């Protein structure tokens, strides 16, 4: 059972931090709340709660943040607003640049790097009015769906600080669930945004490939599996943040020119016409911890209660072939990110073994092998298109295990099956990524230990608005789950979780 020994009054957020981002924006612009009041409330909660969970890192000084909040109040007094996020606290994931703050990537090699300018996503959110207060914690180089690193340590799950918050947007997910931020950015390669959302009882959306440009990027032509995106306590907040993040940039030539429909979560949607294909565990191919399929089927039952037609579906292509093609793509793309750090041989000792394994596995990969994997990816995409001839949306669990011990590096076994790589336990998330499809993680309730789980809702190519509309309808049917908030521990009664022992991971992470 989760540790509730130290649960206290912080279990219920104060009236300001309890507001979702859209409601907070409305209160600020109506002058019912000042930006200073908002900043002071969030800083008070962060100082009391964050040391236990370690979701936020590289925090800026309070006096500087309160001065920026005062400047925002002065602008509103003159009738000026920077945008819907005017004066709202925001922390940027520690894989993305925010001017004046460290971008450590969770790596000791980057511990002292300070960004001189904003990345495009941070710039767009600042343009909408937010005040950047710091960064959200992430695993080293963003690798692995478990947030720990040798720079800041591990991030604890909002519902049980002794468990993993997921990753790589684990800091962002935990901060949202703990009411340390009103809304958050994340990024997603292999479920890095969806997994922590599912384990935090919130919403996290991986947009269509190209919807949110990744700038700066070392490669703008091939590296399209990773994308930045929005996370929120409500679907409405996710939609608004996506609208802020989205849109074409000439620095990202494959980005989508048309922005996502910011009103997607509020547009007319008739659930009685929605056909949902339930992929489940892919007919037994994916090992699933006990209770996960049942939890997702509870969520599907809520959709059926809205009038949606839910039916079992098959992937249409051998999933092991998809996995092998995925491995080639992932290894090549990850290796290209690690390679610059290995130009200095002594750096190897300061890079986690899982990252080194990814790099080393890619060595010797031929152009013919990569092109063959691309052909397989194309065939997989076509099989997904065929599925969308029969269904409007597809559904899968968000993870194959429940949140595990924060001291573990990764699950070695799932449902009695040995995991042959450090990331195989998250194989369930590769399908939306590999096909470039929009996908949102939505809550599906809790297990007997009080730990949350999520379900992926996948839409047709570039139908981000449709995915948001379905999720918004679903949100209206799960109020009981959403009302279940973490029993928060005060920092006086707990300490931030340490990173898993690096020596425990020195054995080869995969074979």
CORLINTA-V224490 format. One record per residue. N is the residue number from 1. RES is the residue in one small letter. SS is DSSP state (A for helix, B for strand, O for the rest). NEAR is the number of other ideal C-beta (glycine too) atoms within 12 Angstrom. Layout:
BEGIN
n->{N/N}
res->{RES/RES}
ss->{SS/SS}
near->{NEAR/NEAR}
END
This chain:
BEGIN
n->{1/2/3/4/5/6/7/8/9/10/11/12/13/14/15/16/17/18/19/20/21/22/23/24/25/26/27/28/29/30/31/32/33/34/35/36/37/38/39/40/41/42/43/44/45/46/47/48/49/50/51/52/53/54/55/56/57/58/59/60/61/62/63/64/65/66/67/68/69/70/71/72/73/74/75/76/77/78/79/80/81/82/83/84/85/86/87/88/89/90/91/92/93/94/95/96/97/98/99/100/101/102/103/104/105/106/107/108/109/110/111/112/113/114/115/116/117/118/119/120/121/122/123/124/125/126/127/128/129/130/131/132/133/134/135/136/137/138/139/140/141/142/143/144/145/146/147/148/149/150/151/152/153/154/155/156/157/158/159/160/161/162/163/164/165/166/167/168/169/170/171/172/173/174/175/176/177/178/179/180/181/182/183/184/185/186/187/188/189/190/191/192/193/194/195/196/197/198/199/200/201/202/203/204/205/206/207/208/209/210/211/212/213/214/215/216/217/218/219/220/221/222/223/224/225/226/227/228/229/230/231/232/233/234/235/236/237/238/239/240/241/242/243/244/245/246/247/248/249/250/251/252/253/254/255/256/257/258/259/260/261/262/263/264/265/266/267/268/269/270/271/272/273/274/275/276/277/278/279/280/281/282/283/284/285/286/287/288/289/290/291/292/293/294/295/296/297/298/299/300/301/302/303/304/305/306/307/308/309/310/311/312/313/314/315/316/317/318/319/320/321/322/323/324/325/326/327/328/329/330/331/332/333/334/335/336/337/338/339/340/341/342/343/344/345/346/347/348/349/350/351/352/353/354/355/356/357/358/359/360/361/362/363/364/365/366/367/368/369/370/371/372/373/374/375/376/377/378/379/380/381/382/383/384/385/386/387/388/389/390/391/392/393/394/395/396/397/398/399/400/401/402/403/404/405/406/407/408/409/410/411/412/413/414/415/416/417/418/419/420/421/422/423/424/425/426/427/428/429/430/431/432/433/434/435/436/437/438/439/440/441/442/443/444/445/446/447/448/449/450/451/452/453/454/455/456/457/458/459/460/461/462/463/464/465/466/467/468/469/470/471/472/473/474/475/476/477/478/479/480/481/482/483/484/485/486/487/488/489/490/491/492/493/494/495/496/497/498/499/500/501/502/503/504/505/506/507/508/509/510/511}
res->{x/x/x/x/x/x/x/x/x/x/x/x/x/x/x/x/x/x/x/x/x/x/x/x/x/x/x/x/x/x/x/x/x/x/x/x/x/x/x/x/x/x/x/x/x/x/x/x/x/x/x/x/x/x/x/x/x/x/x/x/x/x/x/x/x/x/x/x/x/x/x/x/x/x/x/x/x/x/x/x/x/x/x/x/x/x/x/x/x/x/x/x/x/x/x/x/x/x/x/x/x/x/x/x/x/x/x/x/x/x/x/x/x/x/x/x/x/x/x/x/x/x/x/x/x/x/x/x/x/x/x/x/x/x/x/x/x/x/x/x/x/x/x/x/x/x/x/x/x/x/x/x/x/x/x/x/x/x/x/x/x/x/x/x/x/x/x/x/x/x/x/x/x/x/x/x/x/x/x/x/x/x/x/x/x/x/x/x/x/x/x/x/x/x/x/x/x/x/x/x/x/x/x/x/x/x/x/x/x/x/x/x/x/x/x/x/x/x/x/x/x/x/x/x/x/x/x/x/x/x/x/x/x/x/x/x/x/x/x/x/x/x/x/x/x/x/x/x/x/x/x/x/x/x/x/x/x/x/x/x/x/x/x/x/x/x/x/x/x/x/x/x/x/x/x/x/x/x/x/x/x/x/x/x/x/x/x/x/x/x/x/x/x/x/x/x/x/x/x/x/x/x/x/x/x/x/x/x/x/x/x/x/x/x/x/x/x/x/x/x/x/x/x/x/x/x/x/x/x/x/x/x/x/x/x/x/x/x/x/x/x/x/x/x/x/x/x/x/x/x/x/x/x/x/x/x/x/x/x/x/x/x/x/x/x/x/x/x/x/x/x/x/x/x/x/x/x/x/x/x/x/x/x/x/x/x/x/x/x/x/x/x/x/x/x/x/x/x/x/x/x/x/x/x/x/x/x/x/x/x/x/x/x/x/x/x/x/x/x/x/x/x/x/x/x/x/x/x/x/x/x/x/x/x/x/x/x/x/x/x/x/x/x/x/x/x/x/x/x/x/x/x/x/x/x/x/x/x/x/x/x/x/x/x/x/x/x/x/x/x/x/x/x/x/x/x/x/x/x/x/x/x/x/x/x/x/x/x/x/x/x/x/x/x/x/x/x/x/x/x/x/x/x/x/x/x/x/x/x/x/x}
ss->{O/O/O/O/O/O/B/O/A/A/A/O/O/O/O/O/O/O/O/O/A/A/A/A/A/A/A/A/A/O/O/O/O/O/A/A/A/A/A/A/A/A/A/A/A/A/A/A/A/A/A/A/A/O/O/B/B/O/O/O/O/A/A/A/A/A/A/A/A/A/A/A/A/A/A/A/A/O/O/O/O/O/O/O/O/O/O/O/B/B/B/B/B/O/O/O/O/O/O/O/O/B/O/O/O/O/O/A/A/A/O/O/O/B/O/O/O/O/O/A/A/A/A/A/A/A/A/O/O/O/B/B/B/B/B/B/O/O/O/A/A/A/O/O/O/O/O/B/B/O/O/O/B/B/O/B/B/O/O/B/B/B/B/B/O/O/O/O/O/A/A/A/A/A/A/A/A/O/O/O/O/O/B/B/B/B/B/B/O/O/O/O/O/A/A/A/A/A/O/O/O/O/B/B/B/B/O/O/O/O/O/B/O/O/O/O/O/O/O/O/O/O/O/O/O/O/B/B/B/B/B/B/O/O/A/A/A/A/A/A/A/A/A/A/A/O/B/O/B/O/O/B/O/O/O/O/O/O/O/O/O/O/O/O/O/O/O/O/O/O/A/A/A/O/B/B/B/B/O/O/O/O/O/O/O/O/O/O/O/O/O/A/A/A/A/A/A/A/A/A/A/A/A/A/A/O/O/O/B/B/B/B/O/O/O/O/O/O/A/A/A/A/A/A/A/A/A/A/A/A/A/A/A/A/A/A/A/A/A/A/A/A/A/O/A/A/A/A/A/A/O/O/A/A/A/A/A/A/A/A/A/A/O/O/O/O/A/A/A/A/A/A/A/A/A/A/A/A/A/A/A/A/A/A/A/A/A/O/O/O/O/O/B/B/B/B/B/O/O/O/O/O/O/O/B/O/O/O/O/O/O/O/B/B/O/O/B/B/O/O/O/O/O/A/A/A/A/A/A/A/A/A/A/A/A/O/O/O/B/B/B/B/B/B/B/B/O/O/O/O/O/B/B/B/B/B/B/B/O/O/O/O/O/A/A/A/A/A/A/A/A/A/A/A/A/O/O/O/A/A/A/A/O/O/O/O/O/O/B/O/A/A/A/O/O/O/O/O/O/O/O/A/A/A/A/O/O/O/O/O/O}
near->{15/28/23/20/15/23/23/19/15/33/22/17/31/23/17/30/38/24/29/32/46/30/28/44/34/22/27/38/29/14/19/18/32/28/40/28/28/47/41/26/31/46/35/26/37/38/22/29/42/43/30/41/50/45/52/45/42/34/33/30/14/21/14/20/33/28/18/33/35/23/24/36/28/19/23/29/15/11/9/16/26/27/27/31/40/39/47/49/49/52/46/51/55/49/48/47/34/38/19/24/32/30/37/37/38/45/32/24/29/32/21/13/21/17/27/14/18/26/36/33/45/39/28/36/43/33/22/33/35/46/40/42/41/39/45/58/53/55/50/45/42/49/45/46/51/53/55/44/45/29/32/39/35/46/55/50/49/51/43/39/45/33/38/50/55/61/58/47/58/60/59/58/61/55/54/49/49/49/41/48/57/48/52/57/57/60/48/51/44/45/49/50/59/56/56/58/54/56/54/59/46/55/56/58/58/50/53/41/34/35/45/46/36/36/31/24/32/16/21/20/14/21/26/30/39/41/47/48/54/59/55/49/43/37/47/34/42/52/44/43/51/49/37/40/51/42/29/21/28/13/18/30/19/26/32/28/17/17/29/41/28/29/22/39/38/25/23/14/31/17/29/15/19/33/27/43/36/35/40/33/30/31/17/14/26/34/28/34/30/19/25/38/32/23/35/38/26/29/42/39/23/35/37/23/18/28/20/32/23/34/23/22/31/24/35/28/30/18/30/20/23/34/33/26/33/37/34/33/39/41/35/32/35/38/31/28/32/36/26/18/29/24/11/13/10/12/21/20/17/26/37/42/30/40/39/33/33/40/32/23/28/28/17/15/25/13/13/12/21/25/18/19/32/23/18/28/35/21/23/35/28/18/28/37/21/21/35/28/15/21/31/32/46/46/48/49/48/50/50/42/40/39/46/36/26/36/23/28/37/39/34/24/18/29/22/12/21/15/27/23/31/36/43/37/42/46/41/49/47/46/42/47/43/41/39/36/40/49/53/55/54/51/45/43/35/36/27/14/23/28/40/47/47/50/51/51/55/48/40/33/26/26/31/48/36/37/49/47/38/49/52/34/34/44/39/25/29/35/14/16/29/28/16/23/27/42/30/42/36/26/27/14/20/28/20/30/35/20/33/32/19/26/12/19/31/17/17/16/30/26/13}
END
